[in-house]
Amino acid sequence: MKVYLAYVGCAFEGHDEEVVGAVFDSERKALDYVIKEMYSGPFYSKMIPAWLDDNARPHVVEKEVE
Protein backbone atom coordinates (compact mmCIF):
# COMPACT_ATOMS: atom_id res chain seq x y z
CA MET A 1 0.00 0.00 0.00
CA LYS A 2 1.26 3.48 -0.80
CA VAL A 3 1.04 6.34 1.65
CA TYR A 4 2.01 9.97 1.22
CA LEU A 5 3.89 11.86 3.92
CA ALA A 6 3.24 15.60 4.01
CA TYR A 7 6.20 17.51 5.44
CA VAL A 8 5.67 20.96 6.94
CA GLY A 9 7.88 23.39 8.85
CA CYS A 10 8.78 22.61 12.45
CA ALA A 11 6.61 24.39 15.01
CA PHE A 12 9.50 25.08 17.38
CA GLU A 13 11.08 28.51 17.13
CA GLY A 14 14.62 28.47 15.79
CA HIS A 15 14.27 25.11 13.99
CA ASP A 16 14.34 25.10 10.19
CA GLU A 17 13.88 21.37 9.56
CA GLU A 18 10.63 19.94 8.29
CA VAL A 19 8.59 17.33 10.13
CA VAL A 20 5.82 15.01 9.00
CA GLY A 21 2.60 16.93 9.45
CA ALA A 22 0.26 14.16 8.34
CA VAL A 23 0.01 10.90 6.41
CA PHE A 24 -2.50 10.41 3.58
CA ASP A 25 -3.71 7.67 1.26
CA SER A 26 -3.53 9.86 -1.86
CA GLU A 27 -1.10 12.40 -3.23
CA ARG A 28 -3.93 14.90 -3.84
CA LYS A 29 -4.90 14.92 -0.16
CA ALA A 30 -1.26 15.38 0.85
CA LEU A 31 -0.81 18.24 -1.62
CA ASP A 32 -3.97 19.94 -0.40
CA TYR A 33 -2.75 19.66 3.19
CA VAL A 34 0.67 21.17 2.37
CA ILE A 35 -0.96 23.97 0.39
CA LYS A 36 -3.29 24.74 3.29
CA GLU A 37 -0.46 24.71 5.83
CA MET A 38 2.22 26.54 3.84
CA TYR A 39 0.56 28.50 1.03
CA SER A 40 -2.72 29.78 2.43
CA GLY A 41 -1.72 33.36 3.18
CA PRO A 42 -3.07 36.37 1.28
CA PHE A 43 0.02 36.50 -0.95
CA TYR A 44 -0.78 33.06 -2.38
CA SER A 45 -4.53 33.60 -2.90
CA LYS A 46 -4.10 34.65 -6.53
CA MET A 47 -1.68 31.87 -7.50
CA ILE A 48 -2.90 29.34 -10.04
CA PRO A 49 -3.53 25.79 -8.76
CA ALA A 50 -0.73 24.35 -10.92
CA TRP A 51 1.80 26.70 -9.28
CA LEU A 52 0.59 25.71 -5.81
CA ASP A 53 0.81 22.00 -6.69
CA ASP A 54 4.31 22.39 -8.14
CA ASN A 55 5.55 24.18 -5.03
CA ALA A 56 3.86 21.77 -2.61
CA ARG A 57 5.03 18.60 -4.38
CA PRO A 58 8.61 18.62 -2.96
CA HIS A 59 7.05 18.48 0.52
CA VAL A 60 5.16 15.24 -0.26
CA VAL A 61 6.98 11.90 -0.17
CA GLU A 62 5.50 8.63 -1.38
CA LYS A 63 6.28 5.57 0.76
CA GLU A 64 5.38 1.91 0.36
CA VAL A 65 4.08 0.22 3.53
CA GLU A 66 2.77 -3.26 4.22
C-alpha positions, 0 to 999 in steps of 0.5 A, a space after each residue: 500500500 502506498 502512503 504519502 507523507 506531508 512535510 511541513 515546517 517545524 513548530 519550534 522557534 529556531 528550527 528550520 527542519 521539516 517534520 511530517 505533518 500528516 500521512 495520507 492515502 492519496 497524493 492529492 490529499 497530501 498536496 492539499 494539506 501542504 498547500 493549506 499549511 504553507 501557502 494559504 496566506 493572502 500573498 498566495 490567494 491569486 496563485 494558479 492551482 498548478 503553481 501551488 501543486 508544483 511548489 507543494 510537491 517537494 514536501 510530499 513523499 511517497 512511501 510503500 508500507 505493508 
